[in-house]
């Protein structure tokens, strides 16, 4: 069994590490592997298993595996949940497509902020192995005094939800050729209505 730990640190990053209890040596079992990182921009001082809404099992066709709430010293509340590998791949593809369609103020690329635009400490906002979906205010590049790296292992839930704010034509542009599992392990093109349903179901977990 694999165990996951979530951490916040003084450089205002959030990251997830994993311990593999099935490793063949004691040294490997004691090692925590970093599997997801991003720059939150605020200092996390509390984690708690739970959700902001009541969860009705069986209602959603988008499987999430537990959720963890986090709070920061400035009052932000965020949520992290784990996804299966298939759903992680689908949502990552959708996120990359949305990045090409939705432009932020100043046309700063979602994946680059704050790697090129970090301003000191100004506040900015699991694959089953794990793939992580996060709902902070913003999800930006991992940043410390020594290095800046692109966020990895996380999907920005707020960016995914922005799909619902697009017009029908833009939705079709984003969804064009997007591949989805047909339920038998085979892939087919997703429809706009299917993606709308998926995103709407994700909004209900927080």
Secondary structure, 3 states (H helix, E strand, C coil): CEEEEEEECCCCEEEEEEEECCCCCHHHHHCCEEEEEEECCCCEEEEEECCCCCCCCCCCCCCEEEEEEEEECCCCEEEEEEECHHHHHHHHHHHHHHHHHCCCHHHCCCCCCCCCCCCCCCCCCCCCCCEEEECCCCCECEECCCCEECCECEEEHHHHHHHHHCCHHHHHHHHCCCEEECCCCCEEECCHHHHHHHHHHHHCCC
